[in-house]
Amino acid sequence: MSEDISIARFRESIQTGIPEKLPAPHVYDTNVNHAPKRKKILNAEEEKLALRNALRYFDPKHHEILLPEFKEELEKYGRIYMYRFMPKYKIKSRNIADYPANSQQAAGIMLMIQNNLDHAVAQHPHELITYGGNGAVFSNWAQYLLTMKYLSQMTDEQTLVMYSGHPMGLFPSHKMAPRCVVTNGMMIPNYSQPDDWEKFNALGVTQYGQMTAGSFMYIGPQGIVHGTTITVLNAFRKIKKEPTGNIFVTSGLGGMSGAQPKAGNIAGCITICAEMNPKAVHTRHSQGWVDVVIKNTTDLISRVQKAQEDKETVSIAFEGNIVHVWEALYDAGIHISIGSDQTSLHNPWAGGYYPVDLTFEESNEMMSNQPDNFKKEVQRSLRRHVAAINKHTEKGTYFFDYGNAFLLESSRADADIKGTDTEFRYPSYVQDIMGPMCFDYGFGPFRWVCASNDPEDLKKTDQIATQVLEQLSKEAPERIQQQMQDNIKWIKGAQENKLVVGSQARILYADAIGRIEIARAFNKAIEAGDIGPIVLGRDHHDVSGTDSPYRETSNIYDGSRFTADMAIQNVIGDSFRGATWVSIHNGGGVGWGEVMNGGFGMVIDGTKESEDKLESMLFWDVNNGIARRNWARNENAVFAIKRAMEINPALQVTIPHMVSDDLIDNN
């Protein structure tokens, strides 16, 4: 059981790292939301290798005790988590001053790591998984302990190197270098299939960092609420309907998907979100992120009809399978205006998607003991899922893929998802909404964390950001006024909407100019003593950070959407322009081997040095992606990069010449 302890004991525990004396054996807590058992994939010799790999963290005098314990974990859970070494103190983001550190930047990284593992934030905290079913901060608790110790020792002239959760060590560097460089899942391309992840993760040599899990920049479901709100609003605009009284159907409440009901409420529609895991439903309901919980389709139909009659804004969690929701609403003749899905289909065979007509418990049992049968059930369910969606779209429902590999996995299951003129019957939300309306213009999920952990600091930063945006909107081009006004409305309502889970954090979609001006204003407020230090960051789901052909770069049509130059260039460029830490991952939100994504974190402290770094790095971090989108001949990106060159003449980007369609087609 974790507990709050004195700051002195907390600091001592951090500085101890892996203890000399073995802690007491861990008692498995059934009240915690645990990761499903991973399938057995290692042969006998590989299991021995996994045990050797785990034991190398510990003094040989402990091996005789730990070996049978780790062997049991591997057999029982499919992974060696080292539960015995889970800290007894409560893991949560604290005031940056509470962390033992020689470098304030290192203390900022510790704060963000602990926020990712906070029980109120993390999906499977005891397995060090933040979201997405397998998005890990570390693979085991020894890695956590060692990393925190290294960070407590680090100076501003050292860099911590992280190999897929393992802290390789502190290396001499210099003050302007990143304090931490993170890689996750960097595989040789031929070893990047889903079973490769299962095998090498079980061996303890790689991990799935998701996007903001392994890069220490997750801020709870708020991280996606804003993007989801924008998506839902623009989806209704696309079909020329007001959200009021109209229905949005989707699924998933466990991790990032938990933002959907809150976003639906902010947009003003009726949201129905299905979730199989009762603990995930309870968590979101207890946090106020969903209004109503319903467990059978009869009650669901009745409640939805009442909401429609009253033109009510309400979010409903259906504790059950999403397929039953689509089918029941169709049979009842209830029209769905917009629909999507946010189950973790990047991870379909290990808890990311639960098949219809199997209980939650039956599914968990089958996925670990009969993985081949489970795969068949998932694919059968996807075929039925798509068939139900198709019935609704034939009656006018607007359905979009929410970047969770729903279309991709449905096509692999031979569902009726193929398009006539396009690859799939339905678009990705990036193709239809976020790409042309946000990313091409440079708008993406800028975020900040108040390192003081003081709610008053967050309130002040909201006010500062509002003032900056209102001033910028006066001079912004007409083409981006909708984005500016949506963001001003969002930040003005942020306090009222109670978005904080874990750290005192905020997210806001902004372009390069907005990010720089907001960050500069924060830095001045820190210098004046009005607020404490700030950690800047963003989601990887952004303009530049991610190359993902079925999500972030799905609206790249020059054939380069399957390349990863942008993500790699992004993280390299951030590293020498001032980021406190940088990360690059294989996997992300759509699956192992399907995407490369990069992120950063930056601690600003009110100094001139912080101002120089934020101006240099944030300008590059956005305009790298706009330049690539411009070269792909995306009209809005051509406009945005030309504007960026006018603002900063030192920027010189190649502009594409447009070729006549008639010339190509007639020759």
C-alpha positions in Angstrom: 0.0 0.0 0.0 1.5 3.3 -1.0 1.5 6.2 1.5 2.4 9.9 1.8 5.7 10.2 3.7 7.8 13.2 4.8 9.8 15.1 2.2 13.0 14.0 3.9 12.1 10.2 3.7 10.9 10.7 0.1 14.2 12.3 -1.0 16.1 9.6 0.8 14.2 6.9 -1.0 14.8 8.5 -4.4 18.5 8.8 -3.7 18.8 5.2 -2.6 17.8 3.7 -6.0 17.8 -0.1 -5.9 18.1 -0.9 -2.1 20.9 -2.9 -0.7 18.5 -4.7 1.6 15.6 -6.5 -0.1 12.2 -5.0 0.6 9.4 -7.3 1.8 7.7 -9.3 -0.9 4.9 -7.6 -2.7 1.2 -8.4 -1.9 -0.7 -8.3 -5.2 -3.5 -5.7 -4.9 -6.7 -6.9 -6.7 -8.2 -3.4 -6.3 -5.8 -1.9 -8.8 -6.5 -2.0 -12.6 -3.8 -4.5 -13.7 -2.5 -5.2 -17.2 -3.8 -8.4 -18.8 -1.6 -11.4 -18.7 0.7 -11.4 -21.8 0.7 -14.4 -24.0 3.4 -17.0 -23.5 5.9 -16.5 -26.3 9.3 -17.4 -25.1 10.8 -20.8 -25.4 12.6 -22.5 -22.5 16.0 -21.0 -23.4 14.6 -17.6 -23.9 12.8 -17.7 -20.5 16.2 -18.3 -19.0 17.6 -15.3 -20.9 14.7 -13.2 -19.6 15.6 -14.2 -16.0 19.3 -13.4 -16.5 18.3 -10.1 -18.0 16.2 -9.3 -14.9 18.7 -10.4 -12.3 21.5 -8.3 -13.7 20.0 -5.3 -11.9 20.7 -6.9 -8.5 23.6 -7.9 -6.3 24.3 -11.7 -6.8 23.7 -12.2 -3.0 19.9 -11.6 -3.8 19.7 -13.8 -6.8 18.7 -17.0 -5.0 15.7 -15.3 -3.5 14.7 -13.3 -6.5 15.0 -16.0 -9.2 11.9 -18.1 -8.2 10.0 -14.9 -7.7 10.8 -13.5 -11.1 10.2 -16.9 -12.6 6.7 -17.0 -11.1 6.0 -13.4 -12.5 7.0 -14.5 -15.9 4.8 -17.5 -15.8 1.9 -15.8 -14.2 1.8 -12.5 -16.0 4.0 -13.0 -19.1 6.4 -10.3 -17.9 8.9 -9.7 -15.1 7.6 -6.5 -13.4 9.7 -6.9 -10.1 6.7 -6.0 -8.0 8.8 -6.4 -4.8 10.6 -3.2 -5.7 7.6 -1.0 -6.2 8.1 2.1 -3.9 6.0 2.2 -0.8 5.6 6.0 -1.1 2.7 7.5 -3.1 3.8 8.2 -6.6 2.4 11.5 -7.8 3.7 14.9 -9.2 5.0 17.0 -6.4 6.4 20.5 -6.1 9.6 20.6 -8.1 11.4 21.8 -5.0 10.5 18.5 -3.2 12.7 16.4 -5.5 16.4 15.8 -4.5 18.3 17.2 -7.4 21.5 19.0 -8.4 19.8 20.2 -11.6 16.3 21.8 -11.7 15.9 20.4 -15.2 16.4 16.9 -13.8 13.9 17.6 -11.0 11.4 18.5 -13.8 11.9 15.2 -15.4 11.4 13.4 -12.1 8.1 15.3 -11.6 6.9 14.2 -15.1 7.9 10.6 -14.6 5.9 10.4 -11.4 2.9 12.1 -12.9 2.9 9.4 -15.6 2.7 6.7 -12.9 0.2 8.4 -10.6 -2.7 6.0 -9.9 -5.1 8.7 -10.9 -3.4 9.0 -14.3 -1.9 5.6 -15.2 -4.0 2.9 -16.7 -2.0 0.0 -15.1 0.2 1.7 -12.5 1.7 -1.4 -10.9 2.8 -2.6 -14.4 4.2 0.9 -15.1 1.8 1.3 -18.0 0.3 4.8 -18.5 -2.2 4.2 -21.3 -3.1 2.3 -24.4 -2.9 -1.1 -22.7 0.9 -1.3 -23.3 2.2 2.3 -23.2 5.0 1.9 -20.6 7.2 4.4 -18.8 9.5 1.5 -17.8 9.4 -2.2 -18.1 10.1 -3.0 -14.5 10.5 -1.3 -11.1 14.3 -1.6 -11.0 14.5 0.7 -14.1 12.3 3.2 -12.3 14.4 3.2 -9.1 17.7 3.5 -11.0 16.4 6.3 -13.3 15.2 8.4 -10.4 18.6 7.9 -8.6 20.5 9.0 -11.7 18.3 12.1 -12.0 18.9 13.0 -8.4 22.6 12.9 -9.0 22.7 14.6 -12.4 24.4 18.0 -12.9 23.7 20.4 -15.8 26.7 19.0 -17.6 25.5 15.4 -17.8 22.9 13.6 -20.0 20.9 10.6 -19.0 20.6 8.0 -21.8 17.5 5.9 -21.8 17.3 2.7 -23.9 13.6 1.6 -24.0 13.1 2.1 -20.3 16.6 1.1 -19.2 18.8 4.0 -17.9 22.1 3.2 -19.6 23.8 5.8 -17.5 24.9 9.5 -17.0 27.3 10.7 -19.7 29.3 13.9 -19.7 27.8 16.5 -22.0 27.4 20.3 -21.6 24.8 22.8 -20.3 23.1 23.3 -23.6 22.7 19.6 -24.3 19.4 17.8 -23.4 19.5 16.4 -19.8 17.8 13.2 -21.1 17.6 11.4 -24.4 14.9 8.7 -24.6 14.4 6.0 -27.3 11.7 3.3 -27.1 11.2 0.3 -29.4 13.9 1.3 -31.9 13.9 -2.0 -33.8 15.7 -3.2 -36.9 12.8 -2.9 -39.4 12.5 -6.7 -40.0 11.9 -7.2 -36.3 9.0 -4.8 -35.8 6.0 -7.1 -36.0 3.5 -7.4 -33.1 5.0 -10.7 -31.9 8.4 -9.2 -32.0 7.2 -6.7 -29.4 5.8 -9.5 -27.3 9.1 -11.5 -27.5 11.6 -8.7 -26.9 9.5 -7.0 -24.3 9.2 -10.3 -22.4 13.0 -10.6 -22.6 13.2 -7.1 -21.0 15.2 -5.5 -23.8 12.6 -3.2 -25.4 9.3 -1.6 -24.6 6.3 0.2 -26.2 6.6 3.8 -25.1 3.3 4.7 -26.8 3.5 8.5 -27.4 3.6 10.4 -24.2 4.0 7.4 -21.8 7.6 6.6 -22.4 8.5 10.2 -23.0 7.2 11.4 -19.6 4.7 13.9 -21.1 1.3 12.4 -20.4 -1.1 14.7 -18.5 -4.1 12.4 -18.1 -7.0 12.3 -20.5 -6.9 16.2 -20.7 -4.1 15.6 -23.1 -6.6 14.5 -25.7 -9.7 16.3 -24.5 -8.9 19.5 -26.4 -8.1 17.7 -29.7 -11.2 15.5 -29.3 -13.4 18.6 -28.6 -12.0 20.3 -31.8 -12.6 17.1 -33.7 -16.2 16.6 -32.5 -17.0 20.3 -33.1 -15.6 20.2 -36.6 -17.2 16.9 -37.4 -20.6 18.5 -36.6 -19.6 21.5 -38.7 -18.7 19.2 -41.6 -22.2 17.7 -41.6 -23.7 21.1 -41.0 -25.4 20.2 -37.7 -25.4 21.7 -34.3 -24.2 19.3 -31.6 -27.2 20.1 -29.3 -29.6 17.1 -29.2 -27.4 15.0 -31.6 -25.5 11.8 -30.9 -21.8 10.9 -30.9 -21.1 7.2 -30.5 -17.7 5.8 -29.7 -15.8 3.4 -27.4 -12.9 3.3 -25.0 -12.5 4.8 -21.5 -9.3 3.3 -20.3 -6.5 5.7 -21.2 -6.5 8.6 -23.7 -9.9 7.4 -24.9 -11.3 8.5 -21.5 -11.3 12.0 -22.7 -14.2 11.4 -25.2 -17.2 11.9 -22.9 -15.7 15.1 -21.4 -15.0 16.4 -24.9 -18.6 15.6 -26.0 -19.9 17.5 -23.0 -17.8 20.5 -23.9 -18.9 20.3 -27.5 -22.5 20.1 -26.3 -23.8 16.8 -27.8 -25.1 13.4 -26.4 -22.1 11.1 -26.1 -22.4 7.3 -25.8 -19.0 5.7 -25.0 -18.8 1.9 -24.5 -16.2 0.3 -22.3 -15.7 -3.4 -21.3 -13.5 -2.8 -18.3 -15.6 -2.0 -15.2 -12.7 -0.5 -13.4 -12.1 2.0 -16.2 -15.8 2.9 -16.2 -15.7 3.5 -12.4 -12.5 5.6 -12.7 -13.9 7.9 -15.3 -17.3 8.2 -13.6 -15.7 8.9 -10.2 -13.5 11.6 -11.8 -16.5 13.3 -13.3 -15.4 12.6 -16.8 -18.6 10.8 -17.7 -22.1 11.6 -16.3 -24.1 8.4 -16.4 -23.3 4.7 -16.3 -25.7 2.2 -18.0 -25.2 -1.6 -18.2 -27.9 -2.8 -20.6 -29.2 -1.7 -24.0 -32.8 -1.4 -22.9 -32.0 1.3 -20.4 -29.5 2.9 -22.8 -32.2 3.3 -25.5 -34.6 4.9 -23.0 -32.0 7.3 -21.6 -30.9 8.4 -25.1 -34.4 9.0 -26.2 -35.0 11.2 -23.1 -31.8 13.1 -23.8 -32.9 13.8 -27.4 -36.3 15.0 -26.3 -34.8 17.4 -23.8 -31.9 18.4 -26.1 -29.7 17.5 -23.2 -25.9 17.6 -23.1 -24.9 14.4 -21.4 -22.2 11.7 -21.6 -23.2 8.1 -21.1 -20.8 5.2 -20.3 -22.2 1.9 -21.6 -20.5 -0.8 -19.5 -20.4 -3.4 -22.2 -19.4 -4.0 -25.8 -19.6 -1.3 -28.4 -21.0 -3.6 -31.1 -24.1 -4.1 -29.0 -24.5 -0.3 -28.9 -24.4 0.2 -32.6 -26.8 -2.7 -33.2 -29.3 -1.7 -30.5 -29.4 1.9 -31.7 -30.1 0.8 -35.2 -32.8 -1.6 -34.2 -34.4 1.2 -32.1 -34.4 3.5 -35.1 -32.1 6.1 -33.3 -30.0 8.2 -35.7 -26.4 8.6 -34.9 -25.0 11.9 -36.2 -21.3 11.2 -35.8 -19.4 8.0 -34.9 -15.9 6.8 -34.2 -13.9 4.3 -32.2 -11.0 4.6 -29.8 -10.4 1.2 -28.5 -6.7 0.3 -28.5 -6.6 -1.5 -31.8 -2.9 -0.8 -32.1 -2.8 -3.6 -29.5 -5.7 -5.9 -30.6 -4.5 -9.2 -29.3 -3.5 -8.2 -25.8 -6.4 -6.3 -24.3 -6.8 -3.4 -26.8 -10.1 -4.7 -28.2 -12.6 -7.0 -26.6 -14.7 -9.2 -28.8 -18.5 -9.1 -28.7 -20.4 -11.8 -26.8 -17.5 -12.6 -24.5 -17.4 -11.2 -21.0 -14.4 -9.1 -19.9 -13.2 -12.1 -17.8 -13.7 -14.6 -20.6 -11.7 -12.4 -23.0 -8.8 -12.0 -20.6 -8.7 -15.7 -20.0 -8.8 -16.5 -23.7 -6.2 -14.0 -24.8 -3.5 -15.5 -22.5 -4.4 -19.2 -22.7 -5.9 -19.5 -26.3 -4.3 -16.6 -28.2 -5.1 -18.0 -31.6 -8.8 -18.4 -30.7 -8.8 -14.9 -29.2 -7.5 -13.4 -32.4 -10.2 -15.2 -34.4 -12.9 -13.8 -32.0 -11.5 -10.3 -32.3 -11.6 -10.4 -36.1 -15.1 -11.9 -36.1 -16.2 -9.1 -33.8 -14.6 -6.4 -36.0 -16.5 -7.8 -39.0 -19.7 -7.5 -37.1 -18.7 -4.1 -35.7 -18.1 -2.7 -39.2 -21.3 -4.3 -40.5 -23.3 -2.4 -37.8 -21.5 0.9 -38.6 -22.2 0.5 -42.3 -25.9 0.2 -41.7 -25.9 3.5 -39.9 -23.7 5.3 -42.4 -26.2 4.2 -45.1 -28.7 6.3 -43.2 -26.5 9.3 -43.0 -24.1 8.8 -40.0 -20.7 10.4 -40.5 -18.1 7.9 -39.3 -14.4 8.6 -39.0 -11.4 6.6 -37.9 -9.9 8.1 -34.7 -6.3 7.1 -35.4 -6.5 3.9 -33.4 -5.9 1.6 -36.3 -9.6 0.7 -36.5 -9.8 0.8 -40.3 -6.4 -1.0 -40.7 -7.3 -3.9 -38.3 -10.8 -4.1 -39.7 -9.4 -4.5 -43.2 -7.0 -7.2 -41.9 -10.0 -9.0 -40.5 -11.7 -8.9 -43.9 -14.5 -6.6 -42.7 -16.5 -4.7 -45.3 -14.3 -1.6 -45.0 -12.7 -1.2 -48.4 -13.4 2.0 -50.3 -14.3 2.3 -54.0 -12.1 5.3 -54.8 -10.1 5.3 -51.6 -8.2 2.7 -49.6 -10.9 2.6 -46.9 -14.6 3.3 -46.9 -14.2 5.9 -44.2 -11.6 8.7 -43.7 -9.2 9.1 -40.9 -10.1 12.1 -38.8 -6.7 13.6 -39.7 -7.5 13.3 -43.4 -10.9 15.0 -43.0 -10.5 17.3 -40.0 -7.2 17.7 -38.1 -4.8 17.6 -41.0 -6.2 20.3 -43.3 -7.8 22.4 -40.5 -5.0 22.2 -37.9 -1.7 20.5 -38.7 -1.2 22.1 -42.1 -1.6 25.5 -40.4 0.8 24.5 -37.6 -1.8 24.2 -34.9 -1.2 21.3 -32.5 -1.3 20.2 -28.9 1.1 22.5 -27.0 1.0 21.8 -23.3 2.5 23.0 -20.0 2.8 21.8 -16.5 3.1 24.0 -13.4 6.2 22.6 -11.6 5.1 24.2 -8.3 2.1 21.8 -8.4 0.0 24.9 -7.3 -3.5 25.2 -8.7 -3.1 29.0 -8.5 -0.2 28.9 -10.8 -2.3 27.0 -13.3 -5.0 29.6 -13.0 -2.5 32.4 -13.7 -1.1 30.6 -16.7 -4.6 30.2 -18.2 -5.1 33.9 -17.8 -1.7 34.6 -19.4 -2.4 32.3 -22.4 -5.9 33.9 -22.9 -4.4 37.4 -23.0 -1.7 36.3 -25.5 -4.2 34.6 -27.8 -6.7 37.4 -27.7 -3.9 39.8 -28.7 -2.6 37.5 -31.5 -6.1 37.0 -32.9 -6.4 40.7 -33.6 -3.7 40.4 -36.3 -4.2 36.7 -37.3 -5.1 36.1 -41.0 -8.8 35.3 -41.7 -7.8 31.7 -42.7 -7.0 30.8 -39.1 -9.5 32.9 -37.2 -11.7 29.8 -36.5 -8.8 28.0 -34.9 -7.9 31.1 -32.8 -11.5 31.5 -31.6 -11.9 27.8 -30.8 -8.8 28.0 -28.6 -9.7 31.2 -26.9 -13.1 29.6 -26.0 -11.3 26.5 -24.8 -8.8 28.2 -22.5 -11.5 30.5 -21.0 -13.5 27.5 -20.0 -10.6 25.3 -18.9 -11.0 26.0 -15.1 -14.8 25.5 -15.2 -14.4 22.2 -17.1 -12.2 20.8 -14.4 -9.7 19.0 -16.7 -6.9 18.4 -14.3 -6.1 14.8 -13.4 -2.6 14.4 -11.8 -0.3 17.3 -12.4 -1.4 20.9 -12.7 -1.3 20.9 -16.4 -3.0 22.4 -19.4 -3.2 21.7 -23.1 -3.9 24.2 -25.9 -3.8 23.9 -29.6 -1.5 26.7 -30.9 0.7 27.4 -33.9 4.4 28.3 -33.6 3.7 32.0 -33.0 1.2 31.2 -30.3 3.5 28.7 -28.6 6.4 31.0 -28.6 4.5 34.0 -27.3 2.7 32.1 -24.6 6.0 30.5 -23.5 7.7 33.8 -23.5 5.0 35.3 -21.4 5.3 32.4 -18.9 9.0 33.0 -18.7 8.5 36.7 -17.9 6.0 35.8 -15.2 8.5 33.3 -13.7 11.2 36.0 -13.7 8.8 38.4 -11.9 8.1 35.8 -9.3 4.4 35.6 -10.2 4.5 31.8 -10.9 7.0 29.0 -10.4 8.9 27.1 -13.1 7.0 25.6 -16.0 7.6 22.4 -18.0 6.7 22.9 -21.6 5.9 20.0 -24.0 3.4 18.7 -26.5 1.7 15.5 -27.5 3.5 13.6 -30.2 0.2 13.8 -32.1 1.3 17.0 -33.7 2.4 18.9 -36.7 6.0 17.7 -36.9 6.6 15.0 -34.3 5.1 11.9 -35.9 5.2 10.0 -39.2 2.2 7.8 -39.1 0.6 6.9 -42.5 -2.8 6.0 -41.0 -3.0 8.9 -38.6 -0.8 12.0 -38.3 0.5 12.0 -41.9 -2.6 10.4 -43.5 -3.2 13.6 -45.4 0.2 13.5 -47.1 -0.6 12.5 -50.7 2.8 12.6 -52.4 3.7 9.1 -51.5 6.0 10.0 -48.6 3.5 9.2 -45.8 5.4 5.9 -45.3 8.7 7.6 -44.7 9.9 8.7 -41.2 12.3 11.5 -42.0 10.2 14.2 -40.4 10.0 12.5 -37.0 13.7 11.7 -36.9 14.7 15.2 -38.0 12.3 16.7 -35.5 13.9 15.0 -32.5 17.4 15.7 -33.7 16.6 19.3 -34.2 14.9 19.7 -30.9 17.9 18.2 -29.1 20.4 20.9 -30.1 17.9 23.8 -30.0 17.2 23.7 -26.3 15.0 20.9 -25.3 15.5 19.6 -21.7 14.7 16.0 -22.9 13.9 14.5 -26.2 12.3 11.1 -27.2 11.8 9.0 -30.3 9.5 6.0 -30.3 8.4 3.1 -32.6 4.7 2.3 -32.1 2.7 5.2 -30.9 -1.1 5.1 -31.1 -1.5 2.9 -34.2 0.8 0.0 -33.6 4.3 -1.4 -33.4 6.0 -1.0 -36.7 3.3 1.4 -38.0 4.6 4.8 -36.8 7.7 6.8 -35.7 7.0 9.6 -33.2 9.1 12.1 -31.4 8.6 14.4 -28.4 10.3 16.8 -26.1 10.1 18.4 -22.7 11.5 21.8 -21.7 11.9 23.3 -18.2 11.8 27.1 -18.3 12.9 29.1 -15.2 12.6 32.8 -16.0 16.1 33.3 -17.3 17.3 34.8 -20.6 18.7 31.3 -21.4 15.2 29.8 -21.2 13.8 32.5 -23.5 16.5 31.9 -26.1 15.9 28.2 -26.0 12.1 28.3 -26.3 12.2 30.8 -29.2 14.7 28.6 -31.2 13.3 25.2 -30.4 9.5 25.9 -30.6 9.9 27.7 -34.0 11.7 24.6 -35.4 9.5 22.1 -33.7 6.4 23.3 -35.6 7.9 24.6 -38.9 9.7 21.4 -39.6 6.3 19.7 -40.1 4.8 22.6 -42.0 7.7 22.5 -44.4 7.2 18.8 -45.1 3.4 19.3 -45.5 4.1 22.2 -47.8 6.4 20.0 -50.0 3.6 17.4 -50.1 1.6 20.2 -51.9 -0.9 20.7 -49.0 -2.4 24.1 -49.8 -2.9 25.3 -46.3 0.7 24.3 -45.4 2.1 26.3 -48.4 0.2 29.3 -47.0 1.6 28.7 -43.5 5.2 28.2 -44.4 5.2 31.3 -46.6 3.8 33.2 -43.6 6.6 31.7 -41.4 9.2 32.9 -43.8 7.8 36.4 -43.8 8.0 36.4 -39.9 11.5 35.1 -39.8 13.6 35.8 -43.0 16.3 33.4 -41.8 13.9 30.6 -42.7 14.1 29.6 -46.4 12.0 26.6 -47.5 11.6 25.1 -50.9 8.1 25.8 -52.2 6.6 23.2 -54.6 5.5 24.1 -58.1 2.0 22.8 -58.8 1.5 20.6 -61.9 -1.6 20.7 -64.0 -3.8 17.6 -63.6 -4.9 17.9 -67.2 -1.2 17.8 -68.3 -0.5 14.6 -66.3 -3.8 12.9 -67.3 -3.6 13.7 -71.0 0.0 12.6 -71.6 
